[in-house]
C-alpha cells in the first residue's frame, strides 16, 4: 500500500512463537521497571525470610 507493507502471512505455529516471544519481552520489561522502581526499597536476606516464615507458621499452627 503506497509502497509500504501492510500484512504478513505466516504459519499459525510461527505466529504463536512470535506471540510468546513478545509476551516474554513484555514480562522482562515489566520486571526491569519494577526492579528500577524498587531499587532503594529495604530488603532482607533469604535466611531472615525463612526465619520469619517459620515464626509466623508456628504461631498460626498454635492458634488452631
Backbone bond lengths (Angstrom), bond angles and torsions (degrees), N, CA, C in turn:
res aa  C-N    CA-C-N  psi(-1)  N-CA   C-N-CA  omega(-1)  CA-C   N-CA-C  phi
1 X - - - 1.456 - - 1.524 107.67 -
2 X 1.264 117.00 116.18 1.461 122.94 -177.37 1.528 112.07 51.39
3 X 1.344 116.31 38.29 1.457 120.56 178.78 1.517 114.57 80.37
4 X 1.330 116.88 1.88 1.475 120.74 179.87 1.525 109.61 -112.49
5 X 1.303 115.48 149.85 1.465 120.25 178.89 1.529 109.27 -82.43
6 X 1.322 115.79 133.57 1.462 121.17 -178.11 1.526 113.50 -107.66
7 X 1.316 116.97 -31.77 1.459 119.74 -172.13 1.516 110.71 -135.23
8 X 1.320 113.84 161.46 1.450 120.75 172.44 1.523 107.79 -138.30
9 X 1.302 115.82 143.71 1.467 121.15 177.06 1.523 106.40 -119.16
10 X 1.323 115.70 125.83 1.449 119.99 178.54 1.513 109.51 -145.27
11 X 1.310 116.65 159.65 1.468 119.75 179.35 1.533 110.62 -60.83
12 X 1.321 115.04 147.59 1.460 120.76 -176.69 1.518 111.41 -58.35
13 X 1.321 118.24 -40.82 1.467 121.46 179.50 1.523 110.60 -60.05
14 X 1.313 116.76 -40.84 1.463 120.40 178.44 1.533 110.25 -66.69
15 X 1.325 116.33 -39.39 1.468 120.88 175.91 1.523 110.43 -58.22
16 X 1.324 117.11 -43.98 1.466 121.06 179.47 1.528 111.06 -62.47
17 X 1.327 117.03 -40.26 1.466 120.54 177.80 1.521 110.90 -63.29
18 X 1.316 116.55 -44.53 1.463 120.51 179.14 1.522 109.96 -62.52
19 X 1.317 116.61 -43.49 1.454 121.49 179.36 1.537 110.77 -61.55
20 X 1.309 117.65 -41.96 1.462 121.87 178.78 1.529 110.55 -64.61
21 X 1.324 116.92 -42.74 1.469 120.97 177.91 1.527 110.81 -60.81
22 X 1.324 116.74 -41.27 1.464 120.38 178.75 1.526 111.10 -65.01
23 X 1.319 116.92 -39.61 1.464 120.53 177.61 1.527 110.89 -65.87
24 X 1.334 116.58 -40.81 1.469 120.36 176.97 1.522 110.25 -61.89
25 X 1.321 116.27 -43.59 1.458 120.50 179.04 1.528 110.75 -61.90
26 X 1.329 116.18 -42.57 1.467 120.55 179.14 1.531 110.54 -63.23
27 X 1.337 116.82 -41.07 1.467 120.74 177.16 1.526 110.83 -62.55
28 X 1.326 116.65 -43.02 1.464 121.04 179.27 1.525 110.92 -63.32
29 X 1.316 115.96 -42.45 1.475 120.23 178.55 1.524 110.40 -62.63
30 X 1.325 117.00 -42.91 1.464 121.03 178.43 1.523 111.17 -63.43
31 X 1.331 116.79 -41.26 1.459 121.12 178.44 1.522 110.55 -62.06
32 X 1.324 116.39 -45.33 1.467 120.03 179.61 1.522 111.61 -62.98
33 X 1.325 117.19 -40.01 1.464 120.65 177.36 1.524 110.97 -63.50
34 X 1.331 116.44 -42.98 1.466 120.81 179.99 1.526 110.57 -64.91
35 X 1.329 117.02 -41.97 1.465 120.48 178.61 1.520 110.40 -62.15
36 X 1.312 116.98 -41.06 1.463 120.48 179.51 1.529 110.56 -66.05
37 X 1.323 116.92 -42.11 1.456 121.58 179.74 1.526 111.39 -64.37
38 X 1.327 116.27 -39.27 1.468 121.89 -174.86 1.524 113.80 -97.06
39 X 1.332 118.65 10.13 1.463 120.02 -173.23 1.519 113.80 -59.83
40 X 1.337 118.51 -27.63 1.460 121.50 -179.58 1.526 113.00 -101.19
41 X 1.330 116.97 6.56 1.468 120.67 -179.83 1.522 110.06 -71.02
42 X 1.322 117.03 146.05 1.473 119.27 178.12 1.529 110.17 -63.88
43 X 1.311 115.82 145.03 1.464 120.73 -179.95 1.523 110.05 -131.08
44 X 1.337 115.17 164.46 1.462 120.77 173.32 1.520 107.34 -131.17
45 X 1.312 115.86 157.90 1.458 120.79 178.70 1.516 111.49 -78.46
46 X 1.320 115.28 167.18 1.464 120.70 -178.75 1.522 111.48 -62.94
47 X 1.330 118.07 -39.94 1.470 121.17 -179.57 1.529 110.27 -61.80
48 X 1.329 116.92 -43.23 1.464 120.08 179.18 1.523 111.02 -66.46
49 X 1.323 117.03 -38.86 1.462 120.86 177.99 1.527 110.63 -62.03
50 X 1.321 116.69 -46.14 1.468 120.16 179.14 1.521 110.83 -60.22
51 X 1.324 116.68 -41.19 1.466 121.25 179.40 1.529 110.31 -61.88
52 X 1.337 116.90 -44.15 1.468 120.21 179.77 1.525 111.24 -65.12
53 X 1.319 116.32 -40.36 1.464 119.95 179.57 1.518 109.83 -64.25
54 X 1.339 117.12 -44.57 1.469 120.67 178.68 1.524 110.88 -60.20
55 X 1.333 116.25 -43.19 1.463 121.10 -179.07 1.523 110.20 -62.55
56 X 1.307 116.75 -47.44 1.471 120.24 -179.52 1.516 111.59 -66.23
57 X 1.325 116.18 -39.26 1.460 120.46 -179.97 1.522 110.53 -65.11
58 X 1.323 116.85 -42.31 1.464 119.34 -179.40 1.526 110.52 -68.48
59 X 1.331 117.85 -36.81 1.469 120.31 176.36 1.522 110.71 -63.28
60 X 1.318 116.50 -42.21 1.462 121.69 -179.99 1.522 109.94 -64.51
61 X 1.311 116.92 -41.26 1.477 121.32 -178.27 1.525 110.13 -65.12
62 X 1.320 117.20 -38.34 1.479 120.68 -179.54 1.522 111.65 -67.39
63 X 1.317 118.42 -30.44 1.474 121.25 -178.87 1.511 112.06 -70.25
64 X 1.290 117.39 -26.70 1.464 120.65 -176.18 1.457 109.63 -78.75
